[in-house]
Amino acid sequence: MKLALAVLVVILLLGGGWYFVAKNTPIPPPIEKTPITATTLQKSLFVQKAGAGAETEVETSATVYAGDTLHTLHTGRGLLASINGTQTLLDYDTELTIQEQDATGSKQSYELTFGSVWARVQKVLGQGEYYEIQTQNVVAAVRGTSFSVTYRDHVTTVVVVEGMVSLTPLDPLTHKRLTEKEVVVPAGSKATITDEGVITVTSLTQTDKKSEWYRFNMGIRQTPLSTTSVTAPTTSAPSLPTPIPVEPQVPVVKPLSLTSVSPTTVVSPKRVTLRGSGFSKLSELVVGGYNIPNRDITVESDVGLTFSTESVPAGVYSVTVIDTDQGTKTLARALTVEAPPQQQTPYNQKP
């Protein structure tokens, strides 16, 4: 009886102690996501919320958060404005995911899947603060600068206009940062990084400075961007030769259109069929941020063509056709490319 009573007393004491600790332990506040304002500069800009399957078009502006993915079509440009004044511009055919954004905007991280972005970091960042853009092969980190990052065809190109940019290659297999291979790129320079981690730094040329993306950003660099104060320039179509009169018996080419992609999911490499019209005047075929080489395109007729996905890595992409008159038609996120399964050696054969 005494033993049972002693056990009961111990249980009551322990329970009271746990209650006292729990009652006096402060409950941590809920984690709040810091908003970023996404603004459409040129149609069209889309956002896919974290964990959501569907995406929506940003008609004028929208609030986005860490984990959200934004992408532009072939004619679209967008702006991300952070709480501390830092601006990140998305060029045509670009997909960017917001990885991190703290409450003050002093810790920002983005992942560029493909395309081009231009960063305008207004504040000089201090110890423990950072602004980073990561591609498949490098991390570009800055402390107060203006620079652009482009990732296409497995090559990252970084153009530094102001300040300095630190480039840290990523291991091609583990994607870990190879800090021992870090390279600092000064203003007025351009760096290219391959998937093998080879970094080449050169001075900006006049050709670099005449590019439309460079001139666009340099022209607005000193002006705060907003939906009312900035009208993004459009790329003028190249002058075409005087058209030759068409004989009556020659069929008239229909206006450019893109109505379907078949199949919508393929295991690369695979040929994909596009249906529409105006393909007889096809100039370019763009899948996401990848230009399909002419050798991989077969125009079967004015209303149909096929192409190979051999040059396109795994991912979900928009498909864009461009004709010789600079007309464009796009089907958003219409094609899913899957990597081929790894071949396995039969158990009864030696590798």
C-alpha positions in Angstrom: 0.0 0.0 0.0 2.8 2.4 0.9 4.6 1.5 -2.4 1.5 2.2 -4.5 1.0 5.6 -2.6 4.7 6.5 -3.3 4.3 5.7 -7.0 1.2 7.9 -7.2 3.0 10.8 -5.5 5.9 10.6 -8.0 3.4 10.5 -11.0 1.6 13.6 -9.7 4.9 15.4 -9.1 6.1 14.6 -12.7 2.8 15.6 -14.2 2.8 18.9 -12.3 6.4 19.6 -13.4 5.6 18.9 -17.1 2.5 21.2 -16.8 4.6 24.0 -15.3 7.3 23.7 -18.0 4.7 23.6 -20.8 2.7 26.5 -19.3 5.8 28.7 -19.1 7.5 27.7 -22.4 6.7 30.4 -25.0 4.9 29.2 -28.2 7.0 30.1 -31.3 5.1 32.5 -33.6 3.9 31.1 -36.9 6.3 31.4 -39.8 5.1 34.2 -42.1 6.1 34.3 -45.8 7.4 37.5 -47.1 5.5 38.7 -50.2 7.1 39.7 -53.5 5.3 41.7 -56.1 5.2 40.2 -59.6 4.4 42.6 -62.4 3.8 41.9 -66.1 5.9 44.2 -68.3 5.0 42.5 -71.6 2.4 39.7 -72.1 2.6 37.0 -70.9 3.8 36.2 -67.4 2.5 33.1 -65.5 2.8 32.0 -61.9 2.5 28.5 -60.4 2.0 28.5 -56.7 4.0 26.1 -54.5 2.3 22.8 -54.3 -0.3 23.7 -56.9 -0.6 21.9 -60.2 -2.4 24.7 -62.2 -0.8 28.0 -63.1 -2.4 31.4 -63.6 -1.6 34.4 -65.8 -0.5 37.6 -64.1 -2.7 40.1 -65.9 -1.1 43.2 -64.2 0.5 42.3 -60.9 0.2 39.6 -58.2 1.7 38.7 -54.8 4.1 35.7 -54.9 6.1 33.9 -52.2 9.0 31.5 -51.7 8.3 28.3 -53.5 6.4 29.9 -56.4 7.5 29.5 -60.0 7.2 32.2 -62.6 7.7 31.8 -66.4 7.3 34.1 -69.4 6.3 33.2 -73.0 8.3 34.2 -76.1 6.8 37.7 -76.0 6.6 38.1 -72.2 8.7 40.0 -69.7 8.1 40.3 -65.9 9.4 42.1 -62.8 9.8 40.8 -59.3 10.1 43.6 -56.7 11.3 42.6 -53.2 10.6 44.3 -49.9 14.1 45.9 -49.8 13.9 47.4 -53.2 15.8 44.7 -55.1 14.4 44.1 -58.6 14.7 40.9 -60.7 13.6 41.2 -64.3 12.6 38.1 -66.4 13.3 38.1 -70.1 11.4 36.3 -72.8 11.2 32.4 -72.5 12.3 32.4 -68.9 11.4 30.2 -65.9 12.4 31.2 -62.4 11.6 29.7 -59.0 11.8 31.7 -55.7 13.8 29.6 -53.3 14.2 31.9 -50.4 13.0 35.4 -49.2 13.4 36.5 -45.6 11.4 39.1 -43.8 13.7 42.0 -44.7 14.8 40.9 -48.2 18.4 40.6 -47.1 18.5 36.9 -47.9 17.2 36.1 -51.4 17.7 33.0 -53.5 16.4 32.1 -56.9 16.7 29.1 -59.3 16.9 29.8 -63.0 15.6 26.8 -64.9 16.1 28.4 -68.3 16.1 31.9 -69.9 17.5 35.2 -68.7 17.1 37.4 -65.6 18.6 40.8 -64.7 19.2 41.7 -61.1 19.3 45.2 -59.7 20.4 44.9 -56.1 20.0 48.4 -54.6 21.4 47.7 -51.1 25.0 46.8 -50.3 24.6 43.5 -48.4 26.4 42.9 -45.1 27.7 39.9 -43.3 25.3 36.9 -43.5 23.2 38.6 -46.2 23.0 37.5 -49.8 21.3 37.6 -53.2 21.8 34.5 -55.3 20.7 33.1 -58.6 21.4 29.4 -59.2 21.4 27.5 -62.5 22.1 23.9 -63.2 25.9 24.4 -63.1 26.7 27.5 -61.0 25.6 29.9 -58.1 26.0 33.6 -58.8 26.1 35.7 -55.6 26.5 39.4 -55.2 26.8 42.3 -52.8 25.3 45.4 -54.3 25.4 45.3 -58.1 23.7 45.1 -61.4 24.1 42.0 -63.5 22.3 39.4 -65.7 22.3 35.6 -65.7 21.3 33.5 -68.7 21.0 29.7 -68.9 20.5 28.1 -72.3 21.8 25.0 -73.9 23.7 23.8 -70.8 25.8 27.1 -70.6 25.4 29.9 -68.0 26.4 33.4 -69.1 26.8 36.1 -66.5 27.2 39.8 -67.5 28.4 42.2 -64.7 27.6 45.9 -65.1 28.2 47.2 -61.6 30.0 45.8 -58.5 31.3 42.2 -58.5 29.7 38.8 -58.8 31.0 35.6 -57.2 30.6 32.4 -59.2 30.7 29.1 -57.5 30.4 26.0 -59.8 28.2 23.1 -58.9 29.2 19.5 -58.9 27.5 18.0 -62.0 26.4 14.9 -60.0 25.7 16.0 -56.4 25.0 19.7 -57.2 27.1 20.6 -54.2 29.0 23.9 -54.3 32.6 23.6 -55.3 33.8 26.6 -53.2 37.4 25.9 -54.0 36.7 26.8 -57.6 35.0 30.2 -56.8 35.7 33.0 -59.3 35.0 36.7 -58.8 33.9 38.5 -61.9 34.4 42.3 -61.9 32.2 45.0 -63.6 32.5 45.3 -67.3 33.1 41.5 -67.7 31.3 38.5 -68.9 31.7 34.9 -67.7 30.5 31.6 -69.2 30.2 28.4 -67.2 29.7 24.9 -68.7 28.1 21.9 -67.1 31.6 20.6 -66.5 32.4 23.6 -64.3 34.7 25.4 -66.8 34.6 29.2 -66.2 35.8 31.6 -68.8 35.9 35.4 -68.1 36.3 38.0 -70.8 35.6 41.7 -71.2 32.3 42.9 -72.5 32.4 43.6 -76.2 30.5 46.2 -78.2 28.4 43.4 -79.6 27.4 42.4 -76.0 26.5 46.0 -75.2 24.3 46.3 -78.4 22.2 43.3 -77.5 18.5 44.1 -77.0 18.4 42.7 -73.5 21.5 44.7 -72.4 20.1 48.0 -73.9 16.7 47.4 -72.4 18.1 47.1 -68.9 20.7 49.8 -69.2 18.0 52.2 -70.5 15.8 51.7 -67.4 18.6 51.1 -64.9 18.3 54.5 -63.2 14.4 54.6 -63.3 12.3 52.7 -60.8 10.1 50.2 -62.6 6.3 50.2 -62.3 3.3 49.3 -64.4 2.7 52.9 -65.1 6.1 54.5 -65.5 7.8 51.9 -67.8 6.7 50.7 -71.2 8.9 47.8 -72.2 10.3 48.2 -75.8 9.4 45.7 -78.4 11.9 44.1 -80.7 11.5 45.6 -84.2 11.1 43.1 -86.9 14.0 43.0 -89.4 13.3 44.6 -92.8 12.2 42.1 -95.4 12.9 42.1 -99.1 10.3 43.4 -101.5 7.8 40.6 -102.0 7.6 39.0 -105.4 4.0 39.0 -106.8 2.4 35.7 -106.4 0.9 34.0 -109.4 -2.8 33.1 -109.0 -2.2 29.4 -109.2 0.2 29.4 -106.1 -1.8 28.8 -102.9 -1.7 31.5 -100.3 0.0 30.6 -97.0 -2.4 30.8 -94.1 -1.6 33.0 -91.1 0.6 31.4 -88.4 -1.2 29.4 -85.8 -0.4 26.6 -83.3 -3.4 24.4 -82.3 -2.0 21.2 -80.9 1.1 19.3 -79.7 1.1 15.5 -79.9 2.0 13.6 -77.9 2.0 15.9 -74.9 4.3 13.6 -72.9 7.4 11.9 -74.4 10.4 10.0 -73.3 13.4 11.7 -75.0 14.6 11.4 -77.7 11.2 11.3 -79.5 9.6 13.0 -82.4 6.7 15.4 -81.6 4.0 16.6 -84.1 2.7 20.2 -84.2 -0.5 21.1 -85.9 -1.6 24.6 -87.0 -0.9 26.7 -90.0 1.7 29.0 -91.6 4.5 26.5 -91.0 5.8 27.0 -94.6 7.2 30.3 -93.3 8.7 28.8 -90.1 11.8 30.7 -88.9 12.3 29.3 -85.4 10.9 26.6 -83.1 11.4 27.2 -79.4 10.7 24.6 -76.6 11.0 26.4 -73.3 14.3 28.1 -73.5 15.8 25.8 -76.1 15.9 26.6 -79.8 15.4 23.4 -81.8 18.1 23.0 -84.5 16.9 23.0 -88.1 18.3 19.5 -88.6 15.7 18.2 -86.0 12.7 19.9 -87.7 10.7 18.5 -90.6 8.0 20.7 -92.1 5.6 18.3 -93.7 3.1 20.9 -94.9 1.8 24.4 -94.2 -0.3 22.9 -91.4 2.0 20.3 -89.8 5.5 19.6 -88.8 7.5 17.2 -86.6 10.6 17.7 -84.5 13.0 15.7 -82.3 13.4 16.4 -78.5 17.0 15.2 -78.6 18.3 18.6 -77.7 15.8 19.2 -74.9 16.4 18.0 -71.3 13.7 16.6 -69.1 11.0 19.2 -68.0 7.7 20.8 -68.7 7.9 23.4 -71.5 5.9 25.9 -73.5 6.1 25.5 -77.3 6.5 28.5 -79.6 6.6 28.8 -83.4 8.0 31.9 -85.1 7.6 32.8 -88.7 9.8 34.9 -91.0 7.5 37.9 -90.4 8.3 37.7 -86.7 4.8 36.4 -85.9 4.7 34.1 -82.9 2.2 31.6 -81.5 2.6 29.7 -78.2 1.0 26.8 -76.4 1.8 27.3 -72.7 3.4 24.3 -70.9 2.1 22.0 -73.6 5.0 19.5 -73.7 6.4 17.2 -71.0 9.8 15.7 -71.8 10.9 12.8 -69.6 14.5 11.4 -69.4 15.0 7.9 -70.8 15.2 5.2 -68.1 18.7 4.0 -67.3 19.5 0.7 -69.0 20.2 -2.1 -66.7 22.5 -5.0 -67.5 20.8 -8.4 -67.2 21.8 -10.3 -64.1 23.3 -13.2 -66.2 25.6 -10.9 -68.2 28.7 -9.1 -67.3 28.7 -5.3 -67.7 
